[in-house]
């Protein structure tokens, strides 16, 4: 670490001595200095921070790097203060002020960011996208049960309590259910608490041990295979941006039952690709799932409509082309500072 820091520091001193002095004044902490030096040596035309927490850590770098700064907004701004991450919540206005542009994954995150201090002129929506060749339909193996799948970490934000109550309602109606939950514990530095203990308690309390399967973290291939062999995706979140899990399920021609939060209505039209239900309503979730169980033909049509929607609006090629245009326009409007 020390040798690398000295090497990069000397290289910057030779190439851009004035910038090294500004960097030392802005970022005196060695750990951040070590991370910042390669960014300056790269002499990038644009620096893009994909996660807001990283953008916050490098705030002192914004005025030193000489390149326009882009920060992505995936929807975390909706929940920071609710999960006790007050430091991050308080940082958004400063991040938005200093950033040259802010990438939002959907219109809903843009509107929310504007409410937290983002100037609308800085915002650019480029939606979440999926690999539609990898996430694609496959022939299903016959099963006696109604196969419901959820994909998301074990955190209260994903609404698993409501989902389990909905599953219990279906079971009480005599519907044979297999509910697979794919997802591990939240990252330790995410300020999100694991919901695993409460989920296990509810499974026991609701008498669902025979039909609930907690799969933990799976590989991308395993997630795809599970989606392909399921009958419906249940996504009961309380807060979202535009979740990959829903688009991946739709790309696999799976009907979806989702809650009305974040940008989900920008991808799912109620009654077309699936059902959009109120948040915190196990009854509404159960009713939507029940309709798909009772009418397999409707489920098939919704799955096909979902696949068509993703192919029309959420492909990787579309996203790549949008980012290329975005970067080109940004670079022209805000040329890199020359040493």
Secondary structure, 3 states (H helix, E strand, C coil): CHHHHHHHHHHHHHHCHHHHHHHHHHCCCHHHHHHHHHHHHCCCCEEEECCHHHHHHCHHHCCCCCCEEEEEECCHHHCHHHHCCHHHHHHHHHHHHHCCEEEECCHHHHHHHHHCCCCHHHEEECCCCECCCCCCCCCCCCCCCEEEEEECCCEHHHCHHHHHHHHHHHHHCCCCEEEEEECCCCCCCCCCCECHHHHHHHHHHCCCCCCEEEEECCCHHHHHHHHHCCCEEEECCCCCCCCHHHHHHHHCCCEEEEECCCCHHHCCCECCCEEEECCCCHHHHHHHHHHHHHCHHHHHHHHHHHHHHHHHHCEHHHHHHHHHHHHHHHHHHCCCCCC
